[in-house]
C-alpha cells in the first residue's frame, strides 16, 4: 500500500484551518477537536473540496490506537496486536491465517445458501476478496481487510456507540470508486462496496453504507506476509485527517442530526448474520456492548 500525501495533501491544523501536511504529520497529531456534528460535516466538506483526487471514507472508533512510532495505526484485524502497540508474532499471524482459510472454505460452501442466483453464487466461489468481505463485515474472524463507511454520520455514530469519554472519526483518502470491486495498482489498494456484494435482504451493510479496504494484490498467506513489514499493512497510511469529540455534547449541539441508534446499525433479522453466526468460534472477536441510548 502506498502512503497518501507524497504529493500535496490537504489536511487541517488544530484550529480546523486548511493546511498542507504529510501523512506522518497527520498521524502524529491529537486530531481536531469538534463540538458538533454540523462542525464535523463542514470541516469534512472542506477536506473533500481540497483533496479532489481522492474519495473520502470514514471510520469511527472509541480510541486512537498508536504504533511504536506514536503514529495513528489503523491495522486490519489479522495484523492487530492483542494488546499494546507492538508487532504480532509470526506464529500468531500464521494461526490467524489458518483460521481465515478455514472460514473462507466454509463461506464458499455456503455460496448457494447466501445467493440463490447461480451466477452470483459462482462469483462468490471464484473471488476470494468477496468471501473475505463477508467474513470481515460480519466479524467472523480477523482478515486483512478494514471496515470503513461512506457515511460520515454512520462513522460518528459508531464512534459514539462504543466510546465513553472521547470518540474519534478518521478520514481516509482512497482512489475513485468504480463498480463492486475497485483495484488500484498505483495505490496498492482495493476497495469493495458492500452494497454491491451483499444481497438486498441483508440490510445491515446497506444501512451502514459499508466498504472494506484491502491490500492489492491480496496477501493471502503467511509466506506472502514475510515480504512486507507490518507497518506497511496499516491503513493509517491513507489518513487525511482525524477528529475527536466528547460524545454527549457533540450530538446535543446538533439536534437536527441525531446519531444512528445501535439497533439500526445492527438490525435484527439479517439473513447473512444468521448464516455467518454458525462460523464464529465461541471466543473470537467478541461483540462490544452498545453504550446507553442517546438523550436529547
N, C-alpha and C positions, 0 to 999 in steps of 0.2 A: 504494500500500500504506500502510495506516495504521500508525503507531508503536504498539507494545504498551505498556501501562502508563501511559496518560494518566490513568486512574483507578488505584486502589491495585493495585500489583504486588508480589507476594511473591517475594523472592529470598533470597540468603544473604550473610552477611558473610564476612570472610576466615577466620573460625574455623568456618564452616559453620552459624552460628546464623540462624534465620529473621529477616528484616528487610524492611521496605518500602523499595523502591528504584525509581528511574525507569529506563527502558530505557537512557538515556545513561550513568547511573552503572554499570549492569551491564557495558556495553560497554567502559568505561574501565578496569575493574579487571583485575588479572592472572588472576583466576579462583581458585576454591577448590582448594587442593591436597589430593588424596585419596590414600590409601596402599593401598587395596584396592578390588576390585570390590564387595565387600559394603558398604563405607562409601559408595561412589558410589551404589549402589542405595538405601541408606537415605536419603540426602540428596535423591535424586530423588523418592522416595516422599513426603517432607515437602513438596516443592515442588508435587507434584500434589494433595496433600490441601488445600493452602492456596490454590492457584490453580484453583478449582473451575470457573471459566467457560471454561477452556482445556483442550484436549487437548495433551499434551506429546509432541513428537517430537524426534529426536536426530540429530546429525551429528558424526562423528569425523574429526579432521584431525591432521596432523603439525605444524601451525603455527597460531598465532593471527595471522591477517593483519589489519593495521590500515589505516584510511583516513587521509586527510590530517589529520583532527582527532584522530588517535590512538585512534579507537574501533574495536572489533572489526568487521570487514567480512566479510559472507557474500554476496558478489555471485554471480549466475549467470554461467556462463562467457562468455556473449556480451557482458557488460559488465565483464569482469575484465581489468585491465591485464596486459600480458605481463610486466612487472616493475615493482617499486616499488608505490606506493600512490596514484598519481595517477588522473586521468580517462583514458578511452580516446578517442583522436582520432576525430572523426566519420567520416573516411574509412575507418578500420579497422572501426568498427561497421557501416558500410554493406557492406563486404566480407564481414563475418561473417553479416549478414542475407542477402546474396545466396547464400552457401554454404548457409545454413539453408533457404532457399527451394528450392534445387536438391535437397537431400536430402529435403525434405518431399514434393516431387513424386515422387521415386523410391519413398518408402515407400508413397504412395498407389497407385503402380503395382504394388507387391508385396503389396497387401492380400489378394488371393486366396491367395497363397502362405503368408502369415502365418496367415490364418484361413480354413480350408477352408469353414466355415459362411458361407453367403452373407450372412445378416443381420448377422453380426458384422463381416465384411469391409466391408460397406457402411457400418457405423458408423465404422470406421477412416477410410474415404474422406471421410466427411462432417465429422468432428470433428478439427480441426487440433491441438487440445491433446493428443489421444491419439497422433497421429503424432509430435509433439514429445517426448512422454513416452518413446517408444521410442528416438528419436534421442539423448535425454539419458542415459537409463539405460544404453544400450549404447555410449556415448561415441563416437558417430559424428561429431558436430560440436558446437560451442558453441551453446547455446539460452538462452532467457530463463528457464529452469527450474532449480531447485536440488534435488538428491537429498538426501533425509533418510530416516530409518527409524523405525519404531515400536518397535524393539527396542533397548533400552539396551545389551545385550550385543553386538549386531552393531555398533553405533556405536563402542563401546570397542574392539572387535576391528579395525575399520577403522583407528582411530587407531593402534593397536599395530602393525598390518600395515605402515604407511607411515612410522612415526616412528623416531627414533634415540634421542635423549636425553630428549625430553619429548613427550607426546601430549596432545591436547585433545578433550573432548567438550562440544559446545554443545547447550543445551536451548532449544528454541523453543516458543512457545505459539501454537496455531492454533485456529480455531473448531471446533466439534463436527463430526465427520466423518459424512457420511451418503451411502451409495452410492459408485459408482465415481469420480465427479467431484463435489466439493463446492465451490460458489462462494459467497463471502460478499461482498455489496456493501459492508457496513459496514467489514469489514477490508480490502477491496480485494485479496482473496486467493482463489486457487483451489487445491484440493488434489486430486491424482489418486492413487488407491490402485492400485499396480501389480498386485496380485493379481487385481483386477477387470478389468484391461486386457490382461494377457499370458496366452496360452494355458497350460494346466496343464503341458504338456511343456517349457515354458520355466522350468526350475527356479530359475534364479538370482534373479529378482525375488521369488519366493515365499520362498526361504530368507532373503533379506536383509530381508524384511518391509518392502519399499521403498515410499516415497511420493515424489512430486515436488511442489514448491510453485511457483506461478506468480502473476504479477500478474492481477488481474481489474478491468476487462476486459483481454484479452491485448494485448500490444504486439507487433504483427506486422510493422511496417515501420519503417524509419529515420525516416520522416516523423512517425509517431506518437511515436517516441522523443524528438523535438525538443520535445515538450510537457512533458517530465519532466526533472528534474535527475537525474544519475547517482546521487546519494545516495539518491534515492527507490527505486532498483532494488536495494536492499540488504536482504537478509533478516536482517541484524543488527538491523533494526528490530523483529523478533519475538523477540529474545533475552530469555530469562527468567533464565538462569544459565549459567556456564561453569565447567568443571572442567579441571584439569591433573594429570598424573601421570607418574611415571617408569615406563615400560612393564614392565620385568622384575619388579621387586618388587611392582608393582601386582597382577599375576596370581599371583605366588608367594604373596602374603599371603592369597589366597582360593582355595586349591587345589580347592575344590568347584565353582568357576566358571571353568573354563579358557577361553581365548579361542577364538573360532570360527576354524579354520585357513583360510589363503588358498585352499586347494583347495576348501573348502566355500563360501566367499564367491563364488568364481568357478568353479562346477562345469563340468567338461568335458561336451561333448555337448549344449549348449544350442542348439536349432534357430534361435532368434532371433539368437544370437551368430553363427551361421554365415551367416544372411541379411544381417545388418547389416554384417558384415565387408566385404562387397563394396562398401559405400557409403563406407567410410572413405578419405579421401585418405591418401597414404603418410606424410605428415609431420604429420597433425593429431592433437591430443590423445594424445600418447604414453602408453602404459600404464606406470604406476610399477611398479618391481620389488618383489616381496614381500621383507620382511625375513627374517632367519634364523628357523627354526622355534623356537617357544617351548620352553624347557627347564624341566621341573618341578624 
